[in-house]
Each structure stands twice: as structure tokens, then as C-alpha cells.
């Protein structure tokens, strides 16, 4: 552990839900739940207004609806979330070159290097805590000014304590764990505050008379190893006693890019399965291009009706970001998977990422799918590699952005029985009016999200929806 609190942990408050509230005036102060809306959907994020009803992330969406039936239930808009995340991460990089993102809305920052190092240089140890508190408050104010959102910050001498500090600061707060106060800060906390302690471990410790972090430390490493096993017991004792010397690691390189969908009803029609694979391949390439990357290994994921999960992959001769190549390769891979019993989930990914492409790889894909007289897979009786997709159906997802030729920008409140309901309003404005249209109304079209606040970066034409 460092002798001064110079590791910062930032966690945006109810990130997805807060972005939705900020961009939709009619949802300010209302319960909002973001996630998969089908029967098998899971909550990604719940606003604090929804959390008071017991809704939380990873909960089944059907359960959330029972707990909070009057909430706004929205599908995610990852295009906008990534835009907001980029702004926040940019502010973190102004503090230090050592930023370790954990997700779109969470990161560690090393304040002992970069611009903050100059601010802290020469300060006596007792003054460092006060100065990093100022840094944390300035950061939170800058995030609010740039995005309209709130963030919670923890600053301490280790990553463990900084993370626990930001949890304790929620929502919209700041906690600085001063040097020498670590034991006093950790001791009273419940054991669930420590990483890796879930409900089962907490219950096991409770039965042994251990309920707080201080009681974990008092139990000693030997007793914890006896209760939980060598690896888990030793790790828990180290955390309870504040032992954490992990450095902040600059942004790690992404190993793969993928997309997947879970279907409300198992897919049994082979043509529909092929069509979904093609659609997922196109979405995957959109993400690939948005990241400025290419890849040489196409990966297919299939979860069948009985929850068995299969993965198939094919490595190309060189990296590509060509949608035709990824689509055809994924199409070949699905032909080798038996889906007659039904498909619950499909996913397409690209691994082996690179920063360059080979433009003539479409020919490679065409050669790979050409019939080989000696290959029974391409005999006349074999199923074709590609089948014409069914005519597209206009799908209007709750929460997603639309534009009407007469009424302007708005967002989908819901759809069904051939109708779609839209609320016409813009970020920073007043709650707008609701109107209903036929789902195939030619005057209504999907659109990109509008900026949250003046000066906020607007997604460009290459931005992708998820």
C-alpha cells in the first residue's frame, strides 16, 4: 500500500439509466430500468428511483417489472453510452497518463504521475489528502459540466481501498481514505464490501461468527484458509488487512470484439438462424470498424435449447474488416452446427485483432465457400451456405431514437399490434408530447442520439447501435 492516497477510483452513478434520464426530459426523477426486455431479459442498470423498489442489476427483467411496474423499461443505446464514456475517460487522461478502464463507466487513475504529480510534489504528507480531495471534486464537477451526469470517487493508497471508497461515496459523493486511517475505514464494513465475497461466502463466514472486515482480520489467515480453502482464505485475509500493492495498469489492448443476442423464443427455423447470424456479423463489423480495428479469426457462438453452448472459429489468411468476409465465414460456421432442437442465443465475434486490413480478402472468402468436388459438405444434397433472408420487419425498440418528418426527433416508448408510440422531446428541453403511428409509417425513421449537453460530441455517421 502507498504511503499517500494517490490512487483514484471513478464510478459513474447508475450509468446507463442516468444517461437515459439525462437525454429524455420526461424521465427526470422517474424510475428507469435498462436491459433486455424479453421474457429472458436481465437488468443492466436501474436508476436510484427504481432501486428503492428493490430493482438491481443482474435481476431478471420479469422480476423487476413485478417490483416496479411503473418504471420506464428501455433497451440499451450503447452508441451513446460509448460516446459519454469517451468524454469521461478523456477527463481522466487529463489528470494522469495511467488510466485503467474497467468498463464504460468505471476506471482507476494513478495520481502519482502526470499533471497531478506536479500538484502533489513537495506537499507534506498530511497535506496530500486535502489536495487529492480537491482533485476529486474538480473531476466530478468537470464530468457534470461535460455530460450532465454524476460520478462517485474514492481515493486511497491502494486499488482495493479506492474501490471500496467509491462504493461508500455513492451516489454522487467523494471519499478519501487518508494515510493511517485504513484499518478504521475497513474494520466496520460488512464482509460483502470485499472483492470476491458473494452471498454464499458471506453466509459461510456468518455461520462462523464473522460478519465484518475487522472480524475477518481478527480470525487470522489460518482460520480463513480452514474455512474457505487456501487461495480464497489467503486472499480474503490480505484484503481485510489492507494488503494490496497492485499498480494501475494503462489501458489494456482489446483481444476481441463480439456481439450476441438472446432470443425470447428459441429459433427453430434454419433460414431464420442463418439470417440472424448474418445480421450479427454485420453488427460485429460495425463495432470493429468503430474501434478502428480488423481481425483474422471469426468466432461463432451458439447456445442451444438445452443450454449447451458451442463455439466454432475459422482463422483467415490475414486481418479483415470486410462485412462480406465476416458474414460468409460465420455462415459457413453455422452450417456445421446442428440447430434442429432450437437456438436460445447466437453470437458472432472477431479475434486476433490488428490495426490494418487486407483489401482483397473478399476473394479469400469466396474461395473458401467454393464447392470442392471431394468435400461432401459441398455436395448437391448439402444445404447452401447462404439463404435469402426473410423480408426485414421494422422493429422499434423502447428507448431508441427516431425522427419524424413533421414532428422532429423523439424516442420510442413502446410498440405492438402494428403501432409504435413515440415521445417527441430533446435533451435539455421540456417533457414532450406522445403520438402514435403505424409501424411502417414512412415518415418515421430511426436516428442517431442527440447530444446530452451543448458542446457534447455528437455521434458521427459511422457510430453503431447495439
Backbone torsions as a table, in degrees:
resi	resn	phi	psi	omega
1	UNK	NA	142.0	179.5
2	UNK	-73.3	157.1	-179.7
3	UNK	-82.9	-6.3	178.1
4	UNK	-136.4	150.7	-179.8
5	UNK	-77.0	89.7	-176.1
6	UNK	-124.0	14.9	172.6
7	UNK	-113.2	124.1	-177.6
8	UNK	-108.0	136.2	172.6
9	UNK	-118.3	124.1	179.1
10	UNK	-108.1	135.2	176.5
11	UNK	-138.7	114.8	177.5
12	UNK	-66.8	144.2	-175.4
13	UNK	-82.1	120.3	177.2
14	UNK	42.3	57.0	-161.8
15	UNK	-52.5	-61.3	-175.6
16	UNK	-58.7	-46.0	-178.2
17	UNK	-65.2	-37.6	179.7
18	UNK	-67.2	-37.4	175.7
19	UNK	-61.9	-42.2	179.8
20	UNK	-64.7	-41.9	178.6
21	UNK	-64.9	-37.7	-179.3
22	UNK	-69.0	-30.5	-176.2
23	UNK	-94.5	-9.6	-177.8
24	UNK	-125.9	97.4	-175.0
25	UNK	-54.0	-32.1	-178.0
26	UNK	-70.5	-12.2	-178.3
27	UNK	-101.8	1.6	178.7
28	UNK	-59.9	126.9	178.3
29	UNK	73.7	7.0	-178.9
30	UNK	-104.7	154.9	175.4
31	UNK	-68.1	130.8	-178.9
32	UNK	-131.5	133.9	178.9
33	UNK	-127.2	127.2	-178.6
34	UNK	-115.1	134.0	178.1
35	UNK	164.8	-164.1	176.4
36	UNK	-76.4	129.1	-171.3
37	UNK	-96.7	-3.3	179.3
38	UNK	-76.5	177.1	-179.9
39	UNK	-56.6	-26.7	-180.0
40	UNK	-101.3	8.9	-175.7
41	UNK	-67.4	156.8	-179.7
42	UNK	-128.3	144.3	179.2
43	UNK	-70.3	126.2	172.6
44	UNK	-86.3	-49.1	-178.9
45	UNK	-149.0	141.3	174.3
46	UNK	-121.3	137.9	176.4
47	UNK	-67.2	163.3	-179.6
48	UNK	-64.0	-28.1	176.5
49	UNK	-66.7	-30.7	176.7
50	UNK	-82.2	-29.2	-177.3
51	UNK	-66.9	-28.6	179.2
52	UNK	-65.7	-17.3	176.1
53	UNK	-92.1	2.5	178.2
54	UNK	97.7	2.4	179.7
55	UNK	-78.9	136.4	178.9
56	UNK	-148.7	165.2	-179.1
57	UNK	-62.9	151.8	-179.5
58	UNK	74.0	0.5	176.1
59	UNK	-78.5	147.1	174.7
60	UNK	-60.7	133.8	-177.2
61	UNK	-61.3	-34.8	178.9
62	UNK	-62.2	-38.5	177.6
63	UNK	-67.4	-40.7	178.8
64	UNK	-60.1	-40.5	-180.0
65	UNK	-64.4	-34.0	177.6
66	UNK	-69.8	-38.5	-179.1
67	UNK	-72.2	-36.5	-174.0
68	UNK	-139.7	74.0	-173.7
69	UNK	-66.6	-21.1	-176.0
70	UNK	-93.3	5.5	178.9
71	UNK	-72.4	160.2	170.1
72	UNK	-85.9	120.4	-178.8
73	UNK	-103.8	117.1	-170.7
74	UNK	-126.2	147.0	172.3
75	UNK	-83.5	149.1	-174.9
76	UNK	-64.4	151.8	173.1
77	UNK	-121.5	80.3	-173.1
78	UNK	-65.5	-25.6	176.1
79	UNK	-55.9	-50.4	-178.3
80	UNK	-71.0	-39.3	179.9
81	UNK	-60.2	-39.9	179.1
82	UNK	-67.3	-37.1	178.4
83	UNK	-62.2	-45.1	179.2
84	UNK	-64.3	-43.3	179.6
85	UNK	-59.0	-41.2	179.7
86	UNK	-61.0	-39.3	178.6
87	UNK	-64.1	-46.2	-178.9
88	UNK	-63.7	-46.3	-179.9
89	UNK	-63.7	-32.6	176.1
90	UNK	-63.1	-39.0	176.9
91	UNK	-66.1	-35.8	177.6
92	UNK	-66.0	-39.9	-179.8
93	UNK	-68.3	-20.4	174.2
94	UNK	-70.3	-24.3	178.0
95	UNK	-81.7	-38.5	-172.6
96	UNK	-160.5	147.0	174.0
97	UNK	-75.1	-14.3	-179.1
98	UNK	-97.8	92.0	177.5
99	UNK	-120.8	128.1	-179.6
100	UNK	-115.9	94.1	178.4
101	UNK	-68.6	137.1	174.8
102	UNK	-103.4	-25.4	179.0
103	UNK	-165.8	-172.5	179.1
104	UNK	-62.5	-27.1	-170.8
105	UNK	-121.4	16.3	-172.7
106	UNK	-148.2	138.1	-179.8
107	UNK	-162.1	155.2	168.5
108	UNK	-99.5	148.9	176.8
109	UNK	-134.5	133.9	176.5
110	UNK	-92.7	109.0	-178.1
111	UNK	-82.4	-2.9	-178.7
112	UNK	-85.5	1.4	177.6
113	UNK	-131.4	166.6	176.4
114	UNK	73.7	-150.0	-174.4
115	UNK	-61.4	-37.0	-178.3
116	UNK	-69.0	-31.5	179.2
117	UNK	-58.1	-40.2	-179.9
118	UNK	-65.4	-35.3	179.7
119	UNK	-69.4	-32.7	-175.7
120	UNK	-90.1	-16.4	-175.8
121	UNK	-60.7	132.5	175.7
122	UNK	84.1	-7.1	179.7
123	UNK	-76.7	140.0	173.3
124	UNK	-64.5	154.6	-173.9
125	UNK	-55.8	-35.9	-176.8
126	UNK	-71.5	-17.0	-178.3
127	UNK	-94.5	-13.0	-178.1
128	UNK	-63.4	-42.7	-179.6
129	UNK	-58.2	-42.8	179.4
130	UNK	-65.0	-39.4	-177.8
131	UNK	-70.4	-41.5	179.5
132	UNK	-68.7	-27.0	174.2
133	UNK	-63.1	-41.8	176.6
134	UNK	-62.6	-42.4	178.3
135	UNK	-59.0	-45.1	-179.6
136	UNK	-63.4	-41.9	179.7
137	UNK	-68.0	-38.3	176.8
138	UNK	-63.7	-39.7	178.8
139	UNK	-63.6	-46.3	-179.5
140	UNK	-62.6	-39.0	177.9
141	UNK	-66.4	-39.0	179.4
142	UNK	-65.8	-38.9	178.2
143	UNK	-65.0	-43.0	179.2
144	UNK	-63.2	-41.8	-179.2
145	UNK	-66.7	-37.2	-175.3
146	UNK	-81.6	-28.9	-173.2
147	UNK	-126.6	-17.5	-174.3
148	UNK	80.6	6.9	-175.8
149	UNK	-108.4	162.6	177.6
150	UNK	-105.4	155.5	-180.0
151	UNK	-140.2	152.3	175.3
152	UNK	-111.5	141.9	-173.1
153	UNK	-131.5	135.4	170.7
154	UNK	-120.3	136.7	179.0
155	UNK	-130.5	128.9	-176.6
156	UNK	-156.7	-174.8	-179.9
157	UNK	-88.0	0.6	178.1
158	UNK	-149.0	160.8	179.2
159	UNK	-64.7	-39.4	179.9
160	UNK	-58.1	-51.8	-176.5
161	UNK	-69.6	-34.6	177.3
162	UNK	-64.2	-41.1	178.8
163	UNK	-66.3	-45.3	178.4
164	UNK	-64.0	-35.3	178.0
165	UNK	-63.1	-43.3	179.5
166	UNK	-67.4	-34.3	175.1
167	UNK	-62.7	-42.3	180.0
168	UNK	-68.7	-24.8	-177.9
169	UNK	-81.5	-13.1	-174.3
170	UNK	-69.3	146.0	-10.0
171	UNK	-91.1	153.1	170.6
172	UNK	57.9	51.5	-178.5
173	UNK	-140.7	-179.1	-179.3
174	UNK	-141.7	131.4	175.5
175	UNK	-127.3	126.8	174.1
176	UNK	-112.8	122.0	177.3
177	UNK	-93.0	101.1	-176.6
178	UNK	-67.3	150.1	176.7
179	UNK	-58.2	131.6	-179.4
180	UNK	93.7	-8.9	-179.2
181	UNK	-108.4	9.5	-173.2
182	UNK	-61.0	-46.8	-178.2
183	UNK	-64.1	-41.5	179.3
184	UNK	-64.6	-33.3	179.3
185	UNK	-73.4	-45.9	-176.0
186	UNK	-73.9	-41.2	-168.3
187	UNK	-49.5	-50.9	-175.1
188	UNK	-74.9	-10.3	-174.6
189	UNK	-70.3	149.4	174.5
190	UNK	-68.2	155.3	-177.1
191	UNK	-60.7	-24.8	179.5
192	UNK	-64.7	-15.6	179.0
193	UNK	-69.6	-18.6	-178.0
194	UNK	-86.0	143.0	177.9
195	UNK	-58.8	139.6	175.2
196	UNK	83.6	0.9	178.4
197	UNK	-101.5	100.8	177.2
198	UNK	-95.5	-172.1	-177.9
199	UNK	-59.0	-40.2	-177.3
200	UNK	-66.5	-46.3	179.4
201	UNK	-64.4	-42.3	179.6
202	UNK	-61.2	-40.3	179.7
203	UNK	-67.6	-38.9	179.0
204	UNK	-63.1	-42.2	178.8
205	UNK	-68.9	-37.3	179.8
206	UNK	-61.3	-40.5	179.1
207	UNK	-65.7	-22.2	176.9
208	UNK	-91.8	6.3	178.0
209	UNK	83.1	20.3	-178.1
210	UNK	-114.9	114.3	-177.3
211	UNK	-124.6	-20.2	-179.0
212	UNK	-120.2	166.4	178.8
213	UNK	-63.6	-38.1	178.0
214	UNK	-60.5	-39.3	179.4
215	UNK	-70.0	-29.9	173.8
216	UNK	-64.1	-46.4	180.0
217	UNK	-63.4	-40.4	-179.3
218	UNK	-67.5	-30.6	-179.2
219	UNK	-62.8	-33.2	179.0
220	UNK	89.6	155.2	-175.8
221	UNK	-64.6	-40.2	-177.5
222	UNK	-61.1	-43.0	179.9
223	UNK	-67.1	-39.0	179.5
224	UNK	-67.1	-37.5	176.3
225	UNK	-64.3	-39.0	178.1
226	UNK	-63.9	-38.4	-177.2
227	UNK	-78.0	-38.3	-168.2
228	UNK	-119.8	-6.0	-175.2
229	UNK	98.8	163.2	-171.0
230	UNK	-63.5	-52.2	-174.0
231	UNK	-66.5	-50.6	-176.2
232	UNK	-68.7	-41.6	-178.8
233	UNK	-63.9	-44.9	-179.7
234	UNK	-66.0	-40.2	179.2
235	UNK	-64.4	-42.4	-179.0
236	UNK	-65.6	-39.2	179.1
237	UNK	-65.3	-41.3	179.0
238	UNK	-61.2	-42.7	179.9
239	UNK	-66.4	-43.2	-177.0
240	UNK	-64.1	-26.7	178.9
241	UNK	-99.4	12.2	174.2
242	UNK	75.8	17.1	-178.0
243	UNK	-84.0	106.5	-179.7
244	UNK	-158.5	105.2	-178.9
245	UNK	-113.2	21.5	-180.0
246	UNK	-66.6	132.7	178.7
247	UNK	-81.8	161.8	170.2
248	UNK	-76.9	126.0	-176.1
249	UNK	-106.2	128.7	179.1
250	UNK	-57.8	159.6	-171.8
251	UNK	-45.3	125.4	-179.4
252	UNK	-80.3	150.5	179.4
253	UNK	-73.9	135.5	178.3
254	UNK	-69.6	133.0	-177.0
255	UNK	-88.6	-28.5	-177.9
256	UNK	-157.7	162.6	176.1
257	UNK	-130.8	130.7	-175.7
258	UNK	-149.2	163.1	172.4
259	UNK	-137.1	152.8	176.2
260	UNK	-152.5	156.2	178.2
261	UNK	-132.3	137.5	169.9
262	UNK	-101.5	132.1	-173.2
263	UNK	-97.6	141.5	-179.4
264	UNK	-61.9	-36.4	177.8
265	UNK	-125.9	135.0	-179.2
266	UNK	-54.6	135.3	178.0
267	UNK	-82.5	126.8	178.3
268	UNK	-118.5	-19.4	179.8
269	UNK	-79.8	122.2	-175.1
270	UNK	-62.8	-39.3	179.4
271	UNK	-64.1	-37.3	179.0
272	UNK	-67.2	-38.9	177.9
273	UNK	-60.5	-46.4	179.9
274	UNK	-61.9	-42.0	-179.0
275	UNK	-63.4	-40.6	179.3
276	UNK	-66.2	-38.5	177.4
277	UNK	-61.6	-43.6	177.7
278	UNK	-61.9	-41.0	179.5
279	UNK	-65.4	-42.9	178.7
280	UNK	-65.0	-37.7	178.2
281	UNK	-61.3	-41.8	178.8
282	UNK	-64.5	-42.1	178.2
283	UNK	-64.0	-39.0	179.7
284	UNK	-62.7	-42.8	179.8
285	UNK	-67.0	-35.5	176.1
286	UNK	-58.8	-44.9	177.3
287	UNK	-65.3	-39.6	-180.0
288	UNK	-59.7	-47.9	-178.9
289	UNK	-68.6	-37.5	179.0
290	UNK	-61.4	-31.0	178.4
291	UNK	-85.2	-2.6	-179.5
292	UNK	69.0	30.6	-175.4
293	UNK	-122.0	169.0	170.2
294	UNK	-136.1	172.1	-179.2
295	UNK	-154.5	160.1	-175.6
296	UNK	-114.8	-6.9	179.0
297	UNK	-120.4	121.6	177.3
298	UNK	-96.6	130.1	-175.9
299	UNK	-120.2	132.6	176.3
300	UNK	-112.0	134.6	177.0
301	UNK	-120.1	131.5	-179.8
302	UNK	-132.6	121.4	172.0
303	UNK	-108.1	119.9	-174.0
304	UNK	-87.7	178.0	-174.7
305	UNK	-56.8	-30.3	-176.6
306	UNK	-94.4	13.9	177.5
307	UNK	74.6	3.1	172.2
308	UNK	-70.2	137.6	-176.6
309	UNK	-117.2	128.6	-179.9
310	UNK	-117.1	145.1	171.5
311	UNK	-127.0	140.1	176.1
312	UNK	-131.2	146.7	-178.9
313	UNK	-143.7	157.0	176.0
314	UNK	-142.6	130.3	-179.8
315	UNK	-99.1	127.1	179.8
316	UNK	-83.1	172.0	-177.9
317	UNK	-75.3	-22.3	-179.5
318	UNK	-158.0	162.5	-178.4
319	UNK	-64.8	150.4	179.0
320	UNK	-145.9	154.5	167.3
321	UNK	-128.4	24.8	-178.8
322	UNK	-83.1	120.1	-179.1
323	UNK	-60.7	-33.1	179.7
324	UNK	-64.2	-39.2	-179.7
325	UNK	-65.8	-48.9	-178.5
326	UNK	-64.9	-40.6	-178.9
327	UNK	-63.2	-46.5	-178.2
328	UNK	-68.5	-38.0	179.1
329	UNK	-66.0	-44.9	177.3
330	UNK	-63.1	-36.0	177.8
331	UNK	-63.6	-39.5	176.5
332	UNK	-65.2	-38.8	-177.6
333	UNK	-65.9	-39.8	-178.3
334	UNK	-68.7	-25.2	178.9
335	UNK	-65.5	-22.0	179.9
336	UNK	-91.7	7.9	-177.8
337	UNK	-115.5	130.5	177.1
338	UNK	-78.4	115.9	-179.3
339	UNK	-117.2	17.8	-174.0
340	UNK	-64.4	-28.8	-179.3
341	UNK	-78.9	-13.5	-179.0
342	UNK	118.7	147.1	-178.3
343	UNK	-120.0	126.0	-179.7
344	UNK	-91.0	-36.9	-176.1
345	UNK	-144.1	143.0	173.1
346	UNK	-130.2	145.1	176.0
347	UNK	-146.6	148.0	175.9
348	UNK	-130.7	132.7	179.5
349	UNK	-137.3	166.0	175.8
350	UNK	-129.9	126.9	179.9
351	UNK	-120.5	-176.9	-176.9
352	UNK	62.9	50.3	-170.6
353	UNK	-71.6	150.4	178.1
354	UNK	-145.2	172.6	-179.9
355	UNK	-104.4	16.1	-180.0
356	UNK	-142.8	166.2	-180.0
357	UNK	-132.8	165.8	173.4
358	UNK	-116.9	115.7	-167.2
359	UNK	-68.7	-22.1	-174.4
360	UNK	-95.6	21.3	-177.1
361	UNK	-72.9	-13.9	177.3
362	UNK	-61.6	-36.4	177.2
363	UNK	-62.5	-36.6	178.3
364	UNK	-60.8	-44.6	-179.6
365	UNK	-65.1	-39.2	179.6
366	UNK	-64.1	-41.4	178.1
367	UNK	-64.6	-39.5	-178.3
368	UNK	-64.3	-29.2	-178.0
369	UNK	-95.9	-1.5	178.7
370	UNK	-68.6	147.8	-176.8
371	UNK	-70.8	134.6	175.0
372	UNK	-106.8	116.9	-176.3
373	UNK	-53.6	-28.9	-178.4
374	UNK	-91.4	3.4	-175.8
375	UNK	-105.1	109.2	-178.0
376	UNK	-60.6	-20.7	-179.0
377	UNK	-66.2	-21.9	-178.8
378	UNK	-112.4	26.9	176.1
379	UNK	-72.6	169.0	-178.1
380	UNK	-62.5	-24.9	-177.9
381	UNK	-85.7	-11.6	-177.4
382	UNK	-74.5	152.8	178.6
383	UNK	-68.3	142.6	178.7
384	UNK	-64.5	152.0	-178.1
385	UNK	-68.2	-30.9	-179.9
386	UNK	-131.3	143.4	177.9
387	UNK	-129.5	139.6	-179.3
388	UNK	-55.0	128.6	-178.9
389	UNK	-69.9	149.1	175.9
390	UNK	-60.8	154.5	178.9
391	UNK	-54.6	135.1	-178.3
392	UNK	-64.5	141.3	176.3
393	UNK	-108.2	132.5	-179.5
394	UNK	-69.8	119.4	-178.8
395	UNK	-113.4	126.4	-178.0
396	UNK	-111.1	109.5	-175.6
397	UNK	-89.7	131.3	179.0
398	UNK	-55.1	127.4	179.8
399	UNK	99.7	-19.3	-175.8
400	UNK	-79.7	157.6	-171.5
401	UNK	-85.0	143.4	177.1
402	UNK	-140.9	164.8	173.7
403	UNK	-135.0	135.4	177.0
404	UNK	-110.6	139.7	-176.2
405	UNK	-57.1	-32.9	-177.7
406	UNK	-97.8	-41.3	-170.7
407	UNK	-97.3	-10.2	175.9
408	UNK	86.4	-153.0	-174.9
409	UNK	-77.6	148.9	176.8
410	UNK	-165.0	-166.8	179.3
411	UNK	-143.6	152.9	-174.7
412	UNK	-77.2	123.9	173.5
413	UNK	-88.4	-32.3	179.4
414	UNK	177.7	167.5	178.5
415	UNK	-152.6	158.9	179.7
416	UNK	162.9	158.1	-179.8
417	UNK	45.4	42.8	174.4
418	UNK	80.5	7.9	-178.2
419	UNK	-125.8	154.9	176.0
420	UNK	-133.9	133.1	-178.8
421	UNK	-104.6	130.6	-175.4
422	UNK	-127.5	135.9	171.7
423	UNK	-103.3	125.5	-176.2
424	UNK	-97.3	105.5	179.0
425	UNK	-159.1	164.2	-177.4
426	UNK	-131.5	154.6	178.2
427	UNK	-55.5	137.3	178.5
428	UNK	83.0	-5.8	-179.7
429	UNK	-96.9	-161.3	178.1
430	UNK	-96.1	156.4	175.6
431	UNK	-52.9	134.1	-173.4
432	UNK	-99.3	177.6	-178.6
433	UNK	-84.2	156.9	-179.9
434	UNK	-107.9	135.0	176.6
435	UNK	-136.3	155.5	-177.6
436	UNK	-120.7	140.0	-177.6
437	UNK	-134.8	165.3	169.6
438	UNK	-69.2	145.5	-176.1
439	UNK	-62.3	-23.1	-179.5
440	UNK	-104.5	20.5	178.6
441	UNK	-60.0	117.7	-176.3
442	UNK	-67.1	-17.1	179.8
443	UNK	-79.1	-10.7	-177.1
444	UNK	-107.6	124.3	-177.9
445	UNK	-135.9	149.7	173.3
446	UNK	-63.3	153.0	-179.2
447	UNK	-146.0	171.4	177.2
448	UNK	-81.5	153.5	177.5
449	UNK	-62.0	147.3	174.8
450	UNK	-84.3	156.6	179.9
451	UNK	-63.9	147.8	-178.5
452	UNK	-71.6	-44.7	-177.3
453	UNK	-137.2	160.2	177.6
454	UNK	-55.2	134.3	179.8
455	UNK	88.5	-9.4	178.8
456	UNK	-70.5	137.9	-178.6
457	UNK	-60.4	130.8	177.6
458	UNK	-90.6	132.6	178.0
459	UNK	-55.3	132.9	179.7
460	UNK	-79.0	179.2	-177.4
461	UNK	-64.8	-18.0	180.0
462	UNK	-89.5	-1.8	180.0
463	UNK	-63.9	147.4	-175.4
464	UNK	-118.6	146.6	175.6
465	UNK	-94.7	156.0	179.6
466	UNK	-128.7	NA	NA
